[in-house]
Amino acid sequence: VSTLVCSALLTLTAMRANAAENVTLGDLWTDTKLYFTSPLRWDPGEWFALAGVAGAVVASHQADKRVRNHFAGSKPVLDGKDRNSTRDFLPAGAALAGTFLAAQLTSNNSGRNEAYTMAEAAALSAVTAEALKYAAGRKRPNATLNEDDWRAGGDSFPSLHTTAAFAIGAVLAESGSDDFRWTRRILGYGIGVGTAYLRLKGNNHWLSDVVGGAAVGISTGLFMVNRTQVGVGSVTSH
């Protein structure tokens, strides 16, 4: 399990202790069970959405080599090193930490719950991304010239940074009152788009990696927002 996954889980544990009084470890367990069993309760529209995501990943895969060559050239350095891992997580990390600190300074329980929801979304989406990485085994563009090096012991698909950034960003975008909805959406989804761009620019991921990561992150973030809006500890259909 990557350092980013461990960090997300540790942050989640720390924030739970400082969240509103109605957030318990039982709620975390309930959320986890509902999240990983949610496909059992999907309706036809949700399965159709999944098919659309798969189509988007396949379509973006057709441009993988062109996008990599745009950023890294046709003969990139193939050392497999990710030199900007910490830097590329800073935008999402700053959004999470900033939300939590602002809530602490103003004693705002809604803000604390929002920060906790961000951390939970990041942790759950990170676990999902790690499972997909293991199953795909795709090599990164800084380790191979072949965009179809699947099941080769790699960890490229999906992008974990992009997944976590969109999970945190989606919670930021869709939480709170509607008074600042579009400002929140620009900031929240902008964090995800910016992170995806950094991962592509640094030649750490293929285009389809960040598209897949965005899908996992957004869906997880929206799942958590839905759980929060319905009520902590309540069972929903998603």
Stockholm file with secondary structure:
# STOCKHOLM 1.0

chainA/1-238         VSTLVCSALLTLTAMRANAAENVTLGDLWTDTKLYFTSPLRWDPGEWFALAGVAGAVVASHQADKRVRNHFAGSKPVLDGKDRNSTRDFLPAGAALAGTFLAAQLTSNNSGRNEAYTMAEAAALSAVTAEALKYAAGRKRPNATLNEDDWRAGGDSFPSLHTTAAFAIGAVLAESGSDDFRWTRRILGYGIGVGTAYLRLKGNNHWLSDVVGGAAVGISTGLFMVNRTQVGVGSVTSH
#=GR chainA/1-238 SS CCHHHHHHHHHHHHHHTTSCTTCCHHHHHHHHHHHHHGGGGCCHHHHHHHHHHHHHHHHHHTTHHHHHHHHHCSSCCCCCCCTTHHHHHHHHHHHHHHHHHHHHHHTCHHHHHHHHHHHHHHHHHHHHHHHHHHHHCCCCTTTCSCTTCCSSSCCCSSCHHHHHHHHHHHHHHHSSCGGGHHHHHHHHHHHHHHHHHHHHHTTCSCHHHHHHHHHHHHHHHHHHHHHHHHCTTCCCCC
#=GC SS_cons         CCHHHHHHHHHHHHHHTTSCTTCCHHHHHHHHHHHHHGGGGCCHHHHHHHHHHHHHHHHHHTTHHHHHHHHHCSSCCCCCCCTTHHHHHHHHHHHHHHHHHHHHHHTCHHHHHHHHHHHHHHHHHHHHHHHHHHHHCCCCTTTCSCTTCCSSSCCCSSCHHHHHHHHHHHHHHHSSCGGGHHHHHHHHHHHHHHHHHHHHHTTCSCHHHHHHHHHHHHHHHHHHHHHHHHCTTCCCCC
//
